[in-house]
Amino acid sequence: MDANDPYFDPSDDDDDSSSDTSEGVVELAPDEIPEYFQERGADSSILMRQNGLNALLRRLIGNSSVGPVREVLAFAVGERRRVLDLGTGTGQWVLDMAHDFPHAKFYGVDIVPIATRYPPPNVKFEMHNIMDPLRYATGSIDMVHARSINMAIRDYPALIAEAGRVLRRGGLFVSCEWGRYPVMADGSDMTITAPRACAFFDAVRETLRMRRGIEDVVDRVPYYLHQSRQFTHITPQRFDAPIGDWPSDPTRKELGRLLRQMMEMYARSMRAVLLEGPWAAEAERLVQGYIGDLWSGREMVSMCYTVHARRV
């Protein structure tokens, strides 16, 4: 960063001041990112879905994140705020936040990151398995953000423990996860009103459990935070989003149209998961059945669970 920049901090040495070890981490320089992912042929549908969900969540929540983000990341002379995004995917959340908080340093990590844009000077994308120990020094991070990672995490309490280690006292942890199952807006029984959707999600859940050892922990994150004894001011919230254009309110209708599109992409992406398990022979039927229910006009809702907490 330019020393004439008002946010420049001469003590901001990422290799020394905020890092315990760089083992297992691959940092992508700005000029390497487009070529890296072009060579690996990143699926455009994955890019579209992740970026679409990022935009949708910003509209649903009303901001890029829940919690006292501005307080935690407030500019302070002589200090450099640092934010870590776990499972960064396309990196769009990081890029949005880096624009909103130019004085902070942002790190986006993923085992297979698919960020495709040149990042600004206050952003670094790194390749790292987030279930392995993080390279950042104890107490060196101001905010840890973890969104849509529950389908890749076998041991969520271990991830929370590591997040607690790298966070400074008073630092902020934020989790944001979509519920595995949609529900009916009127509270009716999904097994009766949308049986094909239920069959699809049952198969995905059991395949993840049987083949990958991944349980559905979306609504248990507040409990894990409490059990860790590392966090206080644990604040769960739930945001309900319509699936489809059934709402009468124009804003909710447009939100529902976008979410339906994202859910259809999600369903198609889960075909590969279903092929791993006992439903392999029925994978296509299950996917198409759920897509059929998505477009049937049934008034379904998807629930987004968030929680934010402060490091003790």
C-alpha positions as CSV (number, residue, x, y, z in Angstrom):
1,M,0.0,0.0,0.0
2,D,1.2,3.5,-0.8
3,A,2.8,5.2,2.3
4,N,0.9,8.4,1.3
5,D,-2.4,6.6,1.7
6,P,-4.2,7.9,4.9
7,Y,-4.8,4.3,5.9
8,F,-1.3,3.1,5.4
9,D,0.2,1.4,8.5
10,P,4.0,0.8,8.4
11,S,3.6,-2.0,10.9
12,D,1.3,-4.0,8.7
13,D,3.5,-6.9,7.8
14,D,1.3,-9.8,6.9
15,D,4.2,-12.3,6.9
16,D,5.4,-11.4,10.4
17,S,2.9,-9.4,12.6
18,S,-0.3,-11.4,11.8
19,S,1.0,-14.8,10.9
20,D,2.2,-17.8,12.9
21,T,3.0,-19.9,9.8
22,S,2.5,-19.9,6.1
23,E,2.6,-23.7,5.8
24,G,-0.3,-25.1,3.8
25,V,-1.2,-21.6,2.4
26,V,-0.9,-20.6,-1.2
27,E,-1.3,-16.8,-1.7
28,L,-2.5,-15.7,-5.1
29,A,-0.9,-12.4,-6.3
30,P,-3.3,-10.1,-8.2
31,D,-1.8,-10.8,-11.6
32,E,-2.0,-14.6,-11.0
33,I,-5.8,-14.9,-10.2
34,P,-7.4,-14.7,-13.7
35,E,-4.8,-17.1,-15.2
36,Y,-5.0,-19.5,-12.3
37,F,-8.7,-19.9,-12.6
38,Q,-8.8,-19.8,-16.4
39,E,-6.5,-22.8,-16.4
40,R,-8.8,-24.6,-14.0
41,G,-12.0,-23.8,-15.9
42,A,-14.1,-22.5,-13.0
43,D,-17.7,-23.4,-13.6
44,S,-19.6,-20.2,-14.6
45,S,-22.8,-21.5,-12.9
46,I,-20.9,-21.7,-9.6
47,L,-19.7,-18.1,-10.0
48,M,-23.2,-17.0,-10.9
49,R,-24.9,-18.7,-8.0
50,Q,-22.4,-17.6,-5.4
51,N,-22.4,-14.0,-6.6
52,G,-26.2,-14.1,-6.9
53,L,-26.6,-15.3,-3.3
54,N,-24.2,-12.6,-2.1
55,A,-26.4,-9.9,-3.7
56,L,-29.6,-11.6,-2.5
57,L,-28.3,-11.8,1.1
58,R,-27.3,-8.2,1.1
59,R,-30.9,-7.3,0.2
60,L,-32.4,-9.7,2.6
61,I,-30.3,-8.7,5.6
62,G,-30.1,-5.0,4.6
63,N,-26.3,-5.0,4.7
64,S,-23.2,-7.1,4.0
65,S,-23.3,-8.6,7.5
66,V,-25.2,-8.7,10.7
67,G,-23.7,-7.5,14.0
68,P,-21.7,-4.4,15.1
69,V,-19.4,-4.5,12.2
70,R,-18.8,-0.7,12.0
71,E,-17.9,-0.6,15.7
72,V,-15.4,-3.4,15.4
73,L,-13.8,-2.2,12.2
74,A,-13.8,1.5,13.1
75,F,-10.7,3.3,11.9
76,A,-8.1,3.8,14.6
77,V,-4.8,5.7,14.1
78,G,-1.8,3.4,14.3
79,E,-3.9,0.2,14.0
80,R,-4.8,-1.9,11.0
81,R,-8.2,-3.8,11.3
82,R,-8.1,-7.3,9.8
83,V,-11.0,-9.4,8.6
84,L,-10.9,-13.1,7.7
85,D,-13.5,-14.7,5.4
86,L,-13.7,-18.5,5.7
87,G,-14.8,-20.3,2.6
88,T,-14.6,-17.2,0.6
89,G,-15.7,-18.8,-2.7
90,T,-15.8,-16.1,-5.4
91,G,-14.6,-13.5,-2.9
92,Q,-17.5,-11.1,-3.7
93,W,-18.3,-10.6,0.0
94,V,-14.7,-9.7,0.7
95,L,-14.6,-7.3,-2.3
96,D,-17.8,-5.5,-1.2
97,M,-16.5,-5.2,2.4
98,A,-13.1,-4.0,1.3
99,H,-14.8,-1.2,-0.6
100,D,-16.9,-0.2,2.4
101,F,-13.9,-0.4,4.8
102,P,-10.8,0.7,2.8
103,H,-8.7,1.1,6.0
104,A,-9.1,-2.6,6.9
105,K,-7.2,-5.6,5.5
106,F,-9.3,-8.5,4.2
107,Y,-8.2,-12.1,3.8
108,G,-10.4,-14.6,1.8
109,V,-9.5,-18.2,2.2
110,D,-10.9,-21.3,0.6
111,I,-9.6,-24.8,-0.3
112,V,-10.5,-24.1,-3.9
113,P,-11.1,-20.4,-4.2
114,I,-12.8,-19.2,-7.4
115,A,-12.2,-15.5,-7.1
116,T,-11.8,-14.2,-10.6
117,R,-11.3,-10.4,-10.2
118,Y,-8.1,-8.4,-9.6
119,P,-8.4,-7.7,-5.9
120,P,-7.8,-4.2,-4.5
121,P,-4.6,-3.5,-2.4
122,N,-6.4,-4.3,0.9
123,V,-7.5,-7.8,-0.1
124,K,-5.6,-11.1,-0.3
125,F,-7.0,-14.4,-1.5
126,E,-5.3,-17.5,-0.2
127,M,-5.8,-21.3,-0.8
128,H,-6.2,-23.1,2.5
129,N,-8.3,-25.9,4.0
130,I,-10.3,-24.1,6.7
131,M,-10.5,-27.2,8.8
132,D,-6.7,-27.1,9.2
133,P,-5.1,-24.6,11.7
134,L,-5.1,-21.1,10.4
135,R,-1.9,-19.3,9.8
136,Y,-2.9,-16.1,11.6
137,A,-1.3,-15.3,15.0
138,T,-3.4,-15.6,18.1
139,G,-5.5,-12.5,18.7
140,S,-4.5,-10.9,15.4
141,I,-7.9,-10.7,13.6
142,D,-10.8,-8.3,14.3
143,M,-13.6,-10.1,12.5
144,V,-14.1,-13.7,11.3
145,H,-16.9,-14.2,8.8
146,A,-18.1,-17.7,7.9
147,R,-21.0,-18.0,5.4
148,S,-22.5,-21.0,3.6
149,I,-19.8,-23.4,4.8
150,N,-21.8,-25.9,6.8
151,M,-22.0,-28.4,4.0
152,A,-18.2,-28.7,3.9
153,I,-17.4,-28.8,7.7
154,R,-17.3,-32.1,9.6
155,D,-16.3,-30.5,13.0
156,Y,-17.9,-27.1,13.4
157,P,-16.9,-26.8,17.1
158,A,-13.3,-27.1,16.1
159,L,-13.7,-24.4,13.5
160,I,-15.2,-22.1,16.2
161,A,-12.3,-22.9,18.5
162,E,-9.8,-21.8,15.8
163,A,-11.8,-18.7,15.0
164,G,-11.8,-17.9,18.7
165,R,-8.0,-18.3,18.8
166,V,-7.3,-15.9,16.0
167,L,-9.8,-13.2,17.1
168,R,-8.7,-10.4,19.4
169,R,-10.6,-9.7,22.6
170,G,-13.8,-8.0,21.6
171,G,-13.4,-9.3,18.1
172,L,-16.5,-10.3,16.1
173,F,-17.5,-13.7,14.8
174,V,-20.3,-13.9,12.2
175,S,-22.0,-17.0,10.8
176,C,-24.6,-17.1,8.0
177,E,-26.1,-20.3,6.8
178,W,-29.1,-21.3,4.7
179,G,-31.4,-23.9,6.3
180,R,-31.1,-27.3,4.6
181,Y,-34.9,-27.6,4.1
182,P,-37.4,-25.0,2.8
183,V,-40.8,-24.7,4.6
184,M,-44.3,-23.8,3.4
185,A,-45.2,-20.1,4.0
186,D,-48.6,-21.2,5.5
187,G,-47.0,-23.7,7.8
188,S,-48.5,-26.7,6.0
189,D,-46.8,-30.1,5.8
190,M,-44.1,-30.1,3.2
191,T,-44.3,-33.9,2.8
192,I,-47.8,-33.4,1.5
193,T,-47.6,-30.0,-0.3
194,A,-44.1,-30.4,-1.8
195,P,-43.1,-34.1,-1.6
196,R,-40.5,-34.0,-4.3
197,A,-38.7,-31.1,-2.6
198,C,-38.7,-33.2,0.6
199,A,-37.4,-36.2,-1.2
200,F,-34.5,-34.2,-2.7
201,F,-33.4,-32.6,0.6
202,D,-33.7,-35.9,2.5
203,A,-31.4,-37.6,-0.1
204,V,-28.9,-34.8,0.0
205,R,-28.8,-34.7,3.8
206,E,-28.3,-38.4,4.2
207,T,-25.7,-38.6,1.4
208,L,-23.7,-35.9,3.1
209,R,-24.0,-37.7,6.4
210,M,-23.2,-41.2,5.1
211,R,-20.5,-40.4,2.6
212,R,-18.8,-37.3,4.0
213,G,-19.6,-37.4,7.7
214,I,-21.3,-33.9,7.5
215,E,-24.2,-33.3,9.8
216,D,-26.8,-30.6,9.5
217,V,-25.7,-28.0,12.1
218,V,-27.2,-24.8,10.8
219,D,-29.3,-24.1,13.8
220,R,-26.7,-25.3,16.3
221,V,-24.1,-22.6,15.8
222,P,-25.3,-20.5,18.7
223,Y,-25.1,-23.6,21.0
224,Y,-21.5,-24.3,19.8
225,L,-20.5,-20.7,20.4
226,H,-21.9,-20.9,24.0
227,Q,-20.2,-24.3,24.6
228,S,-16.8,-23.0,23.5
229,R,-16.8,-20.5,26.4
230,Q,-14.9,-18.1,24.1
231,F,-17.7,-15.8,23.1
232,T,-20.3,-13.5,24.7
233,H,-23.2,-11.4,23.4
234,I,-24.3,-14.4,21.2
235,T,-27.1,-13.1,19.0
236,P,-29.0,-15.4,16.6
237,Q,-31.3,-14.1,14.0
238,R,-33.4,-15.7,11.3
239,F,-34.4,-14.2,7.9
240,D,-37.1,-15.8,5.8
241,A,-36.9,-15.4,2.1
242,P,-39.6,-16.4,-0.4
243,I,-38.9,-18.9,-3.1
244,G,-40.6,-17.9,-6.3
245,D,-42.8,-14.9,-7.4
246,W,-45.8,-15.7,-5.2
247,P,-45.5,-12.7,-2.8
248,S,-47.7,-9.7,-3.5
249,D,-45.1,-7.2,-2.3
250,P,-42.9,-6.2,-5.4
251,T,-39.6,-6.2,-3.4
252,R,-40.3,-9.7,-1.9
253,K,-41.5,-10.9,-5.3
254,E,-38.2,-9.9,-7.0
255,L,-36.3,-11.4,-4.1
256,G,-38.2,-14.7,-4.5
257,R,-37.5,-14.8,-8.3
258,L,-33.8,-14.5,-7.6
259,L,-33.8,-17.1,-4.9
260,R,-35.7,-19.5,-7.1
261,Q,-33.1,-19.1,-9.8
262,M,-30.3,-19.7,-7.2
263,M,-32.1,-22.8,-5.8
264,E,-32.4,-24.3,-9.2
265,M,-28.7,-23.9,-9.8
266,Y,-28.1,-25.4,-6.3
267,A,-30.3,-28.4,-7.2
268,R,-28.3,-29.1,-10.4
269,S,-25.0,-28.8,-8.5
270,M,-26.2,-31.4,-6.0
271,R,-26.5,-34.0,-8.7
272,A,-22.8,-34.8,-8.2
273,V,-23.3,-35.2,-4.5
274,L,-26.3,-37.6,-4.9
275,L,-24.2,-39.7,-7.3
276,E,-21.9,-40.6,-4.3
277,G,-24.6,-42.2,-2.3
278,P,-27.4,-44.8,-2.4
279,W,-29.6,-42.5,-4.4
280,A,-27.2,-42.5,-7.4
281,A,-29.7,-44.2,-9.7
282,E,-32.4,-41.7,-8.8
283,A,-30.2,-38.6,-8.8
284,E,-31.7,-37.0,-11.9
285,R,-35.3,-37.8,-10.9
286,L,-34.7,-36.2,-7.5
287,V,-33.1,-33.1,-9.0
288,Q,-35.8,-32.6,-11.6
289,G,-38.5,-33.3,-9.0
290,Y,-37.3,-30.5,-6.8
291,I,-37.0,-28.1,-9.7
292,G,-40.6,-29.0,-10.6
293,D,-41.7,-28.1,-7.1
294,L,-39.8,-24.8,-7.3
295,W,-41.7,-23.8,-10.4
296,S,-45.1,-25.2,-9.3
297,G,-46.2,-21.9,-7.7
298,R,-46.2,-23.5,-4.2
299,E,-45.5,-20.8,-1.5
300,M,-42.2,-22.0,-0.2
301,V,-39.8,-20.1,2.1
302,S,-36.1,-20.6,2.7
303,M,-34.7,-19.7,6.1
304,C,-31.3,-17.9,6.5
305,Y,-29.8,-18.4,10.0
306,T,-27.3,-15.8,11.2
307,V,-25.5,-15.4,14.5
308,H,-22.9,-12.9,15.7
309,A,-20.9,-13.0,18.8
310,R,-18.0,-11.1,20.5
311,R,-14.8,-12.7,21.6
312,V,-14.4,-12.8,25.4
